[in-house]
Amino acid sequence: MSELIKMKDVTKVYPLGETEVQALRGVDIVINKGEFISIIGPSGSGKSTLMHIIGCLDVATAGSYFLQGKDVNKMNENQLADIRKEFIGFVFQDFYLLPDVPAWYNVSLPMIYNRVAPRERKEKAIRILENVGLGDRVNHLPNQLSGGERQRVAIARALANEPEIIIADEPTGNLDSVRGEEILKILSDLYEKGKTIIIVSHETYVAERGKRKIYLKDGRVEGKG
């Protein structure tokens, strides 16, 4: 496997009035292409902060972060946006679907920013929805879908620009155990097809799906397994 992500001594500090909150404290991690990683830890451990930095939604206060050999800390906002647009797909606990447009349109949104032609966007969005088992739901609005179906739409949207990395933040958090297992199965299938999967969760049964685990506590890596 080739090295995809390398973080060394990453620290993140947030100002809070006259004090500071240190969310990450000297984090070192390496993630290879095609791995299935679980980042696990209790609330306040720094999981979300680490996810935001890995996903180029935020930058480290100190330390180094190399993504495919490129120094993320030296990138400007436009370069970070390009990384998010083309290289990373995000799946969130709360779905974040537009409520007034059908499933296929929600999936097509990332392709708009890549200037894909409208007809091609729709055809590709429908094809991806079929691949996640929603071929008969492409024209449904989010409020016409179950929680599990909405999360599948969110996964399909994350796949729209064929990213190398899928980052899933508590992807089963709003689902019952049956629907949650369906989502984890889809993520496992994507891993089997060669995607790099990073799941962030405080749930042990979710984290167990990862082939390797990174344990966080109080902003530090407490263990890897």
Order of alpha helices (4+ residues) and beta strands (2+ residues): beta-beta-beta-alpha-beta-beta-alpha-beta-alpha-alpha-alpha-beta-alpha-beta-alpha-beta-beta
